[in-house]
């Protein structure tokens, strides 16, 4: 049997690939932080001088050219960052590899210092590295606790699992929440890592976090029927509807269906969710029950029990339904997280997971905020037809 374990060189190449994708736009931020740290060290050794602002220059890196890099100065004019190469020369540090190695190293100051010295011949004291990583952690917490809008039309909730070491290594759920704003742009509202499995208590913590940061009105939540999710969300946002992801429901139902019946049953189930309204959808469910009920009673029972939540999206215009009948839009982000982390078999702790999620999701958030979904006009007509009742939530 062929050994599928990555060699050291293959692993290193894979790390390079993932890292370049991860932090291309964060290269400038990291260089500026590192140079500020160098200046702090210089000032500690040269007490006769002080910091003197910045000057700007361009810098060629393995990730491309950085424009407008802020280089810190001192009043005596003798400080020059060791990281900074002469003009028109490429920076010697592959920032992508540096960042990823910091993740893999678990942000231990001694390990980071060893990596910097071994790979780049640059020395930072443990206290300097501690200050640098502290800034990063503070930035992550600031972003995770930033104020949110009062109103979100729709909020999606999903989870994936990553291996985290807390003494022993175990797969732990990572939760991501994404909202559609009133201007029909999307926003990553938060990400959460809790030790242990899914529970109503954890969902309540997430709902409370959204409320604490300013969210008050939500038209509808969309999730995949995770245990305790609907109840916890309704407790904090009692006026919001809940849509059980249709794709997840069908996927779960078809798991226990014989292969020869799977295609036919799936097509008949789709008729329910393609109906124009709930009345038609219920008729299709009764036809499904008559045709398949004796053979697959569990499928019928589950669909009947969750019918109200499976068809909540039908109260909205057809042009909007395709965006809210499932968690597909947020699930694509979860798959990207899994893809980006595939070479990291296990994270050395929760801190490294939070850093990676921050880089990934902040980058994704910037993309989402720059794109408007093609539903705004249809939504405004819908709201107008219902008066002010559905102004993105009916509760305080």
N, C-alpha and C positions, 0 to 999 in steps of 0.2 A: 504493500500500500504506500502510495506516494505521500511524503511528509508535506503537508500544506502550510506548515508554520512559516511565516515570513522570515527571511534571513535579515541580519542586521542592516545590510545595504538596502534591501527591498523596503524594509520598514522605514529607513531614513528617507528614501525617495518618496514613499507614500506620505510621510509626514510633511515633506516639502510641498507636495501637491495640495494636500488639504490646507496647509497653512497659508499658501499663497491665495487660495480662494477665500479663506476666512478673514484675513486682516489687511487686504490691500489698501483700503481707505483709512486704516488706523495707523499706517506706517508713520505718517507725519506726527500724529499725537504721541506715539511712543518715543520717537527721536527727540521731540521737544521736552518730554518728561525726563528722559535720560540726561539730556544736556543741562536741564535745571538741577538735577541731582548732582551732576559733576560740578556745577557752579557752587552749590551749597558746600560740597567738600572743599573746593578751592577757598571759599570764604572762611571756612573753619580753620584752615591752615594759614590764611593771610588776613589777619584781623585788621590790618591797616586800611583795607579797601572795602568797598560795598558794591552791591549789584547796581547796574546802570542800564536797566531796560533790555531792549532787544534790537537786533538788526535782521533784515530779511535777506535770504538767498535761496537759490534753487539747489536741489540735491538729486543726483542720479543714484537710484537704488535698484536692486534686483526686481523690485515691484514697479519700476518706471520712475519718471522724473517727478519729484515733489516740488511744487512751486510755492513760494512764500513761506518757506520754513523759518520760524522765529528762532534765532540764535541768541542766547543770553550773553550779556556783556558785563564787565566790571569797570569801575572807575579808573583803575590803574592801567587798563588796556592790555593786561598781560594774560588774561584768561582765554584759552582756546579749547573747546571740547575735544577730548581724545577721539570721540566717535566720528568727528567731522573730518572728511578727507579734503585735500585741496580742491579748489574749483575745477570742474570738468572731469574729476575722477569719481569713479563709482564708490559708494559707501561700502566698507568692507563687511558690515554686518548684514547677514540675511535676516531681516526682521521677522519674516514669516517663521523661520526655524526657531528664532529666539523666543517668540511668543509661545509657540507650541511646546517648546521644551520647558518653559515656565509652567505651562499647564501640567505636562507630564511629570515634572519634578515636584508638583504639589505645593509650589510656592514656599518651599523651605528656604530661608535666607542662605543657609550654608550651601545647599545644593545649587541654588541659583548662582551664587558667587563662584562655585566650582565650575559650573557650565560656562560662565562668562570668561573665566580665566583659561580654562582648558581649550575652549573653542576659539576665543577671540583675543586672548592675551590682555584682557581688561580687568582691573581689580575694582570691586566695590566692597566696602565694608558691610558686614551684616546689618549694621544700623542704617546705612544708606539704602540698602535693598529693602529693608523693612519699611522705610519711609515711602519708597517708590511703590511697593505693593499696597501699602495702606491707601495711597492716593487712588489706586485702581479700584480697591474695594469700596472706597467712599463714593467714587463715581458710579459704580454699579448700584449701590444702595440708593443714591440720589435718583437715578433713572427709574429704579423699581418702585420708588415711593413718590414719584412726581405726581402732581395733581392731574386728575382726569376731567373730561367733560361731564357736565351734569346729565346729559342725555345721550344715549346710544340707541340706535334703532334696533340693532340685532347684535347679540354677543354669542360667540362660539367658544365652546370649552372642549378641550381634548387632552389626552395624556399619552405618553410613551414611556418606555422603561429603559434605564441606563444602569450599568453595573458600577456601584460605588462601594469603596472600601471604608468601613467603619469598624476597624478591628478585623472582622470577617467581611468578605465581599458578598453583596447581594444585589439583585435587580430591584431598583426603586422607581416608583412612578415620578415622572416629571410632568407637571401640568402647565399648559399654555392657554391664555385667554386672549381672544382677538375680537374687536368690536367694529361695527359699521357705524360711522358717524352720520350726523344729519346732512352733511355735504356729500355723502356716499363715497367717501374715502374710508379706507380701513386702517386700523391702528392695533398694534400689539399692546394690550393693556397690562399684561403681567406674566411672569413665569414663576413657578413655585416648585420647591423640592422638599418633600416631607419623608422622613424615615417611616417605613411601614407601608401597608397597602392602602387602597382607596377606602374611604369611609365618609359617612355624613358629616362627621366632625371636621374633616379636612376640607370638604366642600364648603362648609359653613365659614371656615377660616378664609377661604378665597373670596366668598361673597362679602364677608365683613371687610376685607381689604379693599375691594372695589368701592364699597360704601364709604369707608374711611377716607378714601382719596377723592371723593366728590361725586360719585355716580349716584343718581337718584331715580332716573327714569329709564326704563328699558322696555321696549315693545315685546321682544321675545328672545329667549335663550335657546340655543341649538346645541345639543349634546348627544352622546351615543348611548344613553340609558345607563350610565355608570351608577353603581349602587349609591343611593342616597343623594344623588346630584339634584334631581328635580325638587325634592323636599327642602333641601338646604337653600337653594336659590329662591324658592317661593317664600321661605321664612323671612328673608331679608328684602326681597322685591316681590311682595304679594300680588301686585297688579300685573306682573309680566306673564306672558304665555310661555309654554315650553314645547319645543319641537324635538321629538325623538328622531335621530338621524335615520332616514329611510334606508340608506345604503347599508349601515350597520345592522339594522333589523333584518333586512333580506339576507345578508351574509350569514347572520346567526341562524336564521330559519333554515337555510339551505344546507347547513352543515350536516344535518341528520337525514337528508333526503337522498334516496337512491339515485345513482348517476343517471339511469335511464329516464327518471322522472324530473330531474333537476331543471332542465331547460323549459319544459312545459309548465311546471309549477311557477318558475320565475316569471315567465311571460304573463301568466294569469295574475300574479301578485302585482306586476307593474301596472296592470289595468286599474287597480285601486288608486295608485298614486298619480296616474295620468288623468284621472277624472276631473271634470270642470269644477266640481264642488263636493262637499262632504256627503250630500244626499246620494249623488251618483257613486261616490266612492264606497258608501255603505252597501249599495246594491251589488257592486262588483265583489265586495267581501262576502256577501251572502251566496253569490254564484261560486266563488272560490270554495266556500264551506260545503256547498252541495256537491261539488266535483271532487274535492280532495279531502274533505273532512274525515271520512272513515279511514283513509289511508294514512293521513298525517295530522291527527287531531292536535298535536302539540303546536304545529304551525298556526292552525286556525285559532287556538286558544290564546297564543301570544299576540297575534294580530288583533283579535277582538279586545283583549285586555288593554292594549296600548293604542287602540284606534284613535282616541281623541288626540293624543300627543303625536301620533304618526301623521295626522292630517291637519295639524294646527296651521301649517303653511298655506292651506287652501283658502284662508280668509283674505289673502293678499292677491293682487293682480298677477296674471300668468307671467308677465315679463319679469317679475321680481322673484317668483317662486324658485326658479332654477338656482338662485344664489342662497336660498335659505332652507331647502328641503333636506339638506344633509350637512355634515361637517367636512365635506370634501375640501373646501377652501383652506381650512386650518390644518386638515390632515396632510395636505401637501407640504406644509411647513414642518410638520412632525417627521415626515419621511426624509426631509432634507437634513434635519438634526441627526437622524439615524445614519444617513449617508456620510455626513461630515465627521461623525464620531466612530466610524467603523474600524479605524486603525487603532483606536484607543480601547483596548480590551476592557480596562477597568479604570475608573477615576480614583485618584488617591484620597479623595475627600470631597465633601460637599462644596467647599470653596472653589475647587477647580471646575466643577460642573457649572456653578453659577457664573464664573468668568466666561466659559465657553458659550453658554446660553446667552449671556449679555452681548458678546460680540456678534453672534449669529442673528439674534432677534432684533437688536438695535439696527443692524444693517438692513434686515428685512423690513423693519418698520419704516425706515427712510424711503424704501421703494414703494411700500404700500401707500404711504401718505402722499406720494406724488402722482397717484393714479386714481381716477374717479370711475366708479362703476356706472354703466350706462342705464341707470334706473332713476335718476333724480327727477326727471320730468314726470315719469309715470307715478312715482311716489307722491309728488306734490298734487297731482290730479286725484289720487286716491285719498289723500288726507283731506283735500278740499271737499270731496264728495261725502265724507263722513263728518265734516265739521271739525271742531277742535277736539273731539273725543279721543282721537288716536295720535295726539301730538307726542308721539314717542313715549307712551307710558301713561297710565291713568292712576297713579298713586303718588303719594308724597313720601 
